[in-house]
């Protein structure tokens, strides 16, 4: 186990960002990505009058964080759900509006650290990568069954991999000899497929392919596309959302939803902007905030993090 697995990224900054919305008795805060419960525990501790609803699709994460959050009793409600199911979860719990929502979109440190989950390219493991291991296709099935064109599309779109064609033609050639089961063989194949120059840049050459497979296996971007607007919609006026993303695709998606809510939708040239065209959201960050150098030195997993936040400043007008 690495000792940084329990260190939540940009923790104090997230708490500060959500604080104005969570000080009052009965405030409801949702942690959409419970993981090992680091952010959740800090929220319960920092805002003693708030109630927490926490979601995770990973049953093992729910079990472990359930133990960690047990001292907080009925202030914490843990739910097995993917975060785009937020509206259904709130509905089931009879919660109309929430005051704070936190997303930490990084792969849970537990999933990276448990070798047999197959997320990490640094050690050999079965190619699984499912955050919820009870459902869906594994990474090995994707590699072994997707048509070449579809694999190229995934590597380019989700991994921003410039050498996608080379890698995929090597995958297709090799899977005909023997289906893929473990990560080490894939890492080796990628190393062999890449030209020398491409190997010298940006860390482990398998990183982009593994990211792409993980996003595909878990439907991460399509889930996020539904989840961020749902979170904004669930906010009471004065409520806040904070989102930590770890690659440009996620960050771009969050930025677009936030920017749209913070813009006026009035036709140009109106002397007075009617209520229905006024912005619903106020941006709490100028661009995306980055972790400090000190934090990155202490917790390497913070390095790619980007934090954005918004506050709801008025109701949706139908």
C-alpha positions in Angstrom: 0.0 0.0 0.0 1.3 3.5 -0.7 0.9 5.9 2.1 -0.7 8.5 -0.1 -3.8 6.4 -0.7 -5.8 8.1 2.1 -4.9 11.6 1.2 -7.8 13.3 -0.5 -6.8 15.7 -3.2 -7.1 19.5 -2.7 -9.2 18.7 0.4 -9.0 22.1 2.2 -9.7 24.0 -0.9 -12.9 21.9 -1.6 -14.1 22.4 2.0 -13.5 26.2 1.7 -15.4 26.3 -1.6 -18.4 24.5 -0.2 -18.4 26.1 3.3 -20.7 29.1 2.7 -23.4 26.7 1.6 -23.0 24.1 4.4 -22.9 26.1 7.6 -26.7 26.1 8.4 -28.4 23.3 10.3 -29.9 20.6 8.1 -27.7 21.4 5.1 -27.4 18.4 2.7 -24.2 17.7 1.0 -23.7 15.0 -1.6 -20.3 13.3 -2.2 -20.8 11.8 -5.6 -17.6 9.8 -5.5 -17.3 8.4 -2.1 -14.2 6.1 -2.7 -12.5 5.5 0.7 -14.4 8.2 2.3 -11.7 10.8 2.8 -13.6 13.8 1.4 -16.8 12.6 3.1 -15.3 12.2 6.5 -13.8 15.7 6.2 -17.2 17.2 5.2 -18.9 15.6 8.2 -16.2 16.8 10.5 -16.1 20.4 9.1 -19.8 20.9 9.0 -21.3 19.3 12.1 -24.9 20.4 11.3 -24.8 19.0 7.7 -26.2 15.7 6.5 -24.2 13.7 4.0 -25.4 11.5 1.1 -22.6 9.6 -0.5 -22.6 7.5 -3.7 -20.2 4.9 -5.1 -20.6 2.2 -7.8 -17.9 0.1 -6.1 -19.3 -2.2 -3.4 -15.9 -2.7 -1.8 -15.4 1.1 -1.5 -18.9 1.4 0.2 -18.0 -1.4 2.7 -14.7 0.2 3.7 -16.0 3.8 3.9 -19.1 2.5 5.7 -16.7 1.4 8.5 -14.9 4.7 8.4 -18.0 6.8 8.6 -19.9 4.6 11.2 -19.1 7.1 14.1 -21.2 9.7 12.3 -24.3 7.5 12.6 -27.4 8.6 10.6 -25.7 11.8 9.5 -24.2 9.7 6.7 -26.3 7.8 4.1 -24.3 5.6 1.8 -25.8 4.5 -1.5 -24.6 2.0 -4.2 -25.1 4.0 -7.3 -23.4 5.6 -10.3 -23.3 9.4 -9.9 -25.5 10.1 -12.9 -28.2 8.3 -10.8 -28.2 11.3 -8.4 -31.8 12.5 -9.2 -33.2 9.0 -8.5 -31.2 8.6 -5.3 -32.4 12.0 -4.0 -36.0 11.1 -5.0 -35.8 7.8 -3.1 -34.5 9.6 0.0 -37.2 12.3 -0.2 -34.7 15.1 -0.7 -35.9 17.9 -2.8 -32.8 20.2 -3.0 -29.2 19.9 -1.8 -26.8 22.6 -0.6 -23.5 21.1 -1.7 -22.2 18.6 -4.2 -18.6 17.3 -4.5 -17.2 15.2 -7.4 -13.7 13.8 -7.2 -13.4 12.1 -10.6 -10.0 10.5 -10.1 -9.8 6.7 -10.1 -10.1 5.8 -6.4 -6.7 5.2 -4.9 -8.1 1.8 -3.6 -8.7 0.7 -7.2 -5.3 1.7 -8.3 -3.7 0.0 -5.3 -5.5 -3.3 -5.4 -3.5 -5.1 -8.0 -6.2 -7.5 -9.1 -8.5 -4.8 -10.3 -6.3 -4.2 -13.4 -6.3 -0.3 -13.4 -2.6 0.2 -13.0 -0.1 -0.3 -15.8 2.9 -0.5 -13.5 2.1 -4.0 -12.3 0.8 -7.2 -14.0 -2.9 -7.8 -13.3 -6.0 -9.2 -15.0 -7.4 -6.6 -17.5 -10.6 -5.7 -15.7 -10.9 -2.0 -14.9 -14.6 -2.1 -14.0 -15.4 0.2 -11.0 -18.4 -2.0 -10.3 -17.2 -5.5 -10.8 -20.8 -7.0 -10.8 -21.7 -5.5 -14.2 -20.6 -4.7 -17.7 -17.7 -5.6 -20.0 -14.1 -5.9 -18.7 -11.2 -4.1 -20.4 -10.0 -7.5 -21.7 -13.4 -8.1 -23.4 -13.2 -4.6 -25.0 -9.7 -5.3 -26.4 -10.6 -8.8 -27.6 -13.9 -8.1 -29.3 -14.2 -4.4 -30.5 -13.6 -3.8 -34.2 -10.2 -2.1 -35.0 -11.9 1.1 -36.0 -13.8 1.4 -32.8 -10.6 0.8 -30.7 -8.8 3.5 -32.7 -11.7 5.9 -32.0 -11.6 5.1 -28.2 -7.8 5.5 -28.0 -7.9 8.9 -29.8 -11.0 10.3 -28.1 -10.4 9.1 -24.5 -6.7 8.7 -24.4 -5.7 11.5 -26.8 -3.2 8.9 -28.1 -1.6 10.1 -31.4 -0.2 6.6 -32.1 -3.7 4.9 -31.8 -3.5 3.3 -35.3 -0.1 1.7 -34.6 -1.2 0.4 -31.2 -4.5 -1.0 -32.5 -3.0 -2.8 -35.4 -0.6 -4.5 -33.0 -3.5 -5.4 -30.7 -5.5 -6.9 -33.5 -2.6 -8.9 -34.7 -1.8 -10.3 -31.3 -5.4 -11.0 -30.2 -5.8 -13.3 -33.1 -2.9 -15.4 -31.8 -4.2 -15.3 -28.2 -6.9 -13.2 -26.5 -5.6 -10.6 -24.0 -6.1 -11.4 -20.3 -3.4 -9.5 -18.4 -2.0 -5.9 -18.3 1.7 -6.7 -18.7 1.3 -8.2 -22.2 -0.6 -5.1 -23.3 2.1 -2.7 -21.8 4.8 -4.6 -23.6 2.9 -4.5 -26.9 2.4 -0.8 -26.6 6.1 -0.2 -25.9 7.0 -2.3 -28.9 4.5 -0.6 -31.2 5.5 3.0 -30.5 8.3 4.8 -32.4 11.3 5.8 -30.3 10.4 9.5 -30.1 7.0 8.8 -28.7 8.5 6.7 -25.9 10.5 9.6 -24.6 7.6 11.9 -23.7 5.0 11.9 -21.0 5.7 9.1 -18.6 4.7 5.5 -19.2 3.8 5.0 -22.8 0.8 2.7 -21.8 -0.8 5.5 -19.7 -3.0 6.9 -22.5 -4.3 3.6 -23.6 -5.1 2.5 -20.1 -6.9 5.8 -19.5 -8.9 5.3 -22.7 -9.9 1.7 -21.8 -10.9 2.7 -18.3 -13.2 5.5 -19.6 -14.8 3.2 -22.1 -15.3 0.3 -19.7 -17.0 2.5 -17.1 -18.8 4.9 -19.5 -17.2 7.7 -17.6 -17.7 10.6 -19.9 -21.3 9.8 -20.8 -22.0 9.3 -17.1 -20.4 12.7 -16.3 -22.3 14.4 -19.2 -25.5 13.5 -17.4 -24.2 13.9 -13.8 -23.0 17.5 -13.8 -26.2 19.0 -15.1 -28.2 16.8 -12.7 -26.1 18.1 -9.8 -26.6 21.7 -10.8 -30.3 21.1 -11.1 -30.5 19.6 -7.6 -28.9 22.7 -6.0 -30.9 25.0 -3.8 -30.2 28.7 -4.4 -27.0 29.5 -2.6 -25.9 25.9 -3.1 -22.5 25.0 -4.5 -20.9 22.3 -6.6 -17.1 21.5 -6.6 -15.6 19.2 -9.2 -12.1 17.8 -9.2 -11.1 16.3 -12.6 -7.9 14.7 -13.7 -7.8 14.9 -17.5 -8.7 17.5 -20.1 -11.7 15.6 -21.4 -13.5 15.7 -18.0 -12.4 19.2 -17.3 -13.7 20.5 -20.6 -17.1 18.9 -20.0 -17.4 20.4 -16.6 -16.3 23.8 -17.9 -18.9 23.8 -20.6 -21.8 23.0 -18.2 -20.7 25.6 -15.7 -20.1 28.3 -18.4 -23.5 27.7 -20.0 -25.2 28.2 -16.6 -23.2 31.3 -15.8 -24.0 33.0 -19.1 -27.0 35.1 -20.0 -29.3 33.6 -22.6 -30.8 36.9 -23.6 -30.9 38.0 -27.2 -28.3 40.7 -27.8 -29.4 44.3 -27.5 -32.0 44.1 -24.7 -31.8 47.2 -22.5 -32.9 45.2 -19.5 -32.4 41.5 -19.2 -35.6 39.7 -18.1 -35.3 37.2 -15.2 -35.7 34.2 -17.5 -32.5 35.0 -19.4 -30.4 35.8 -16.3 -27.5 33.5 -15.4 -28.4 30.7 -13.0 -24.8 30.1 -11.8 -21.9 32.1 -10.6 -18.4 30.7 -11.3 -16.3 30.3 -8.1 -13.0 29.7 -9.9 -11.2 31.7 -12.6 -10.5 28.9 -15.0 -9.5 25.7 -13.3 -7.6 25.9 -10.0 -4.5 23.7 -9.7 -3.0 22.0 -6.6 -0.1 23.7 -4.9 3.5 22.6 -5.5 3.6 21.5 -1.9 0.6 19.3 -2.2 1.9 17.6 -5.4 5.2 17.0 -3.6 3.3 15.3 -0.8 0.7 13.4 -2.9 1.7 12.6 -6.4 -1.9 11.7 -7.4 -2.8 15.4 -7.0 -0.6 16.5 -9.9 -3.1 16.4 -12.7 -6.1 17.6 -10.6 -8.2 20.6 -11.8 -10.8 22.1 -9.5 -13.9 24.1 -10.7 -16.8 25.4 -8.7 -20.1 27.1 -9.1 -22.8 28.6 -6.9 -26.5 28.6 -7.9 -27.7 32.2 -7.7 -31.3 31.9 -8.9 -34.0 29.3 -9.6 -34.5 27.9 -13.1 -37.3 29.9 -14.7 -39.5 27.7 -16.9 
